[in-house]
Amino acid sequence: MTTPQQPPFPPHDPRRGAGTGHGDGREYGPASPGAHGTGAGGHGHAHAHSHGPAAPVSRHLRKVIAAVLIPFAAAVLVGLAVLWPGGAPPHERTGVGFDRQTQQGTVTKVVELSCQSVNASGVPPTGDTSTAEGSSAVQQANGECKRATIRVDSGKDKGRTFDEIVQPDQSRQLSEGQKVVVAYEPSAPEDLQYSVTDINRRVPMALLAGIFALAVVVVGRLRGLMALISLAVSFLLLNFFILPAILQGSNPLLVAVIGSSAIMLIALYLCHGLSARTSVAVLGTLISLVLIGVLGSLFIGWAALTGNTDDNTGLIHGLYPTIDMSGLLLAGVIIGSLGVLDDVTVTQTSAVWELHEANPTLGRRGLYRAGIRIGRDHIASVVNTLVLAYAGAALPLLLLFSIAQSGVGTVANSELVAEEIVRTLVGSIGLVASVPVTTALAALVVSADRPADRPAAQTTGAAPARGGRGRRRKR
């Protein structure tokens, strides 16, 4: 005895017109991933769900998502308006580190000469050449030095020249025609007011940025262009809101939360469109950021991390003593985690949406299980990437500890390394948590969007249920 086969498509309705498929422009998803194909009698189209945008969810679910996100977006706008700083506060320049007046310059001439003729004394200050200081002094006394003539190319002293002696053991050697950055100290004697502080790297950096932008647009096309625009908006918010607001004395954690939320909303919706799928990614990112903020605040306080561990943070604290340096550290953890969180949440949401499009019969549990299997691979790669990124940034510091032959416990206990450990682990916990959270949210939203919940579903000629599993319809 054979069972009659159901037709692969709903019965043809003459009112829809031949060759048009469904007259309302809607397509019906297959009952299984392999149910694609072509039909006869005016149904000669094929379903290809993975190549177009995800189908919108029902109006009811859109209202639910909007009820959560619209107040959140409004709160972010209010926070931006209330905390907007209007520029960084002025201060008296110290002439130390980055807090110096600088101008552009060009090396016009380089002459080699004996170091003995320019150094005051070739005798090691300690009298011992076995030390690093003594060895350097001997090299400066017996080696060949350079006298570089530098022309100032900007500022009120444009065209002025000055000389600088380059020792043979200096890491930065100057060559004729090289563009440099010169520091200006008006209170110094006239012949010592200018000195070379760095190399001018604007041309190679601008070229590299241009190559990056071109590659993003060529490969990503419109999405790539939108990503570049969102990147520019992120930098604008960072430079005109987050940094000045912290310098004005606002709570660094509050500023980081509001600024990161604004960046997240703009970047995700601009790059991925105003849709339920993007909204789920926003919700997953927001929940993960809250978790990172709570954990970061707890463990930064518990580990007694001050956030004042090097010359730069010491200078900031000296110039603006009212800034909460531990809060600044926590703000850095939140902002640093945001970029990777966006990637994880968008990927997981898209994976669940595509799984649903490929097999609409999967329920929320099936979607979650399939999505979490994808997420586990993502977790492994992202956590490893984050740890290696922090290790690479702290590599000189780790080398110093290795030279000192310090134990692992001693190294980890030092505040300089403990900051990086807390930053890495808190960020990684947030990233790991974002996978199940976002996957569960996406599975819940997609599986809750059932045809039975829509009154219009009964008037569109949908196929009857087959084996207890109804056909899903794209809207």
Disulfide bonds with the S-S distance in Angstrom:
Cys115-Cys145 1.91
